[in-house]
């Protein structure tokens, strides 16, 4: 795989919880190559990385995949929250695309009220909820 494919794969395997930046992935790949754990080759203008035998040995020592560690650490509410926000954005986008001006204004009122209430939760303000 090339680095961008790895970023996409991690994003997918973690349900969007972990999407490392190119600024962290490529230096890490270079470090792994320097340590003899991966090799790289150019193919069609892309730099493809593969595990070496030593890299495979290191991977076999892991009891939990890194993406599972990340999603387990994030917790169920983070995963559910991402899904809920995605659904909310989809609904808002649809209202903004096809709703009347009155419906769009009402939708924005709902979003602004939700934001205020969420900050109220952090402030432990029962009035805001």
N, C-alpha and C positions, 0 to 999 in steps of 0.2 A: 504494500500500500504506500501511497505517498501521504505526506503530513496532513493535507486537507481531508483526505479520506478518513484518516484516523480521528480527526476532530469530529467529523460527521458521525462516525461509528460510535464514539464515546457519547455524543449528544443523544443518539438514538438509544443506546443501551441503558442510559440513565434517565430516560424520559425527560430530557432537557435539563436535568439537575446539574450536569457537569458538561460544559462546552468549553474546553480549554482554548486559550487564544493561540494564534500562530506564534506569538512572541514567547510563549512558554513551551510549545510543542517542538519547534525546530531546534532550539538550544538543547532540549532534553534528548532529542534524537541524535544530535551531534555528540553529546556526552556519552550516550549509549554506544555509539559507533567508536568513539575513542577508547571505551572500555572493552571493546570487542564483543559486545552483546548483540549488535545489529550490524549489518552491512548495507551499503546503498549502491545503486547503479542508476545511470541516466537511461530513460526510456521515453522517447517521444517528447523530449523537453521537460519531463517530470523526473524527480528524484524518488525512486522507489526504495523502500526499506524492507529488509527481511531479517528475521532472527537468525543468529548463528547457532551452532550446536551449543556453545556456552550459554547463549541467551535462552535457548530452549530448556537447558538444565535449570537455570535460575527460575524460569516461569514454572517449571514442574514442582518447585519447592513451595510455591504459594498455595495456601489452603483456600483463600477467597480471592475472587477476581477483583481488581481495583474498582471497577464500575459497580460491583455489588457493595463494596465497602462504602462508596460514596452515597448510593441510594439508601442503604441501611442507616447511615449516619444522618441523612437528611430527614428521614422519618416519613411516615405516611401522610401527615398533614401537609408537608411541603409538596409531595407529589399530587395530592388532591387539590392543593391550592393552585398549582400550575394548570391543572386541568380546568378548574373553575374559572380562572382568569382567562384562559383561552376561549372558553365558552362565552364568557361575558363580552370579550372583545368581538367575537363573532356576531353576537346579538346587537351590540352597539353599531358595528360596521353595517349591519343590514338595515337598522333603523336610519342611519345616516345616509345610506344609499337610496332608499326607496320611501322613507317616511316623509310626511308633510312637515312644514316648518314648525308647526305646533308639536308634532310628535318628536321631532329632533330636539326641541327645547326641553320637553319633558324628560327625554332620555338623558340629556346632559344634567338636568336637575337630579335624577336618580344617581348618576355616577358621582356627582359632587357630594351628594348626601352620603353615599357609601364611603367615600374617601374620608369625610369628616367623622363618620361613625367608627371607621377603622382606627383613626388616630385617637379617638376617644377610648377605644379598648386599650391601647398602649398607655394612655394616661390614667387608666382605671377610673374613668369618668362615666358613671351610670347614666348621667343626663345625655351624654352623646350617643349612647346605645339606644 
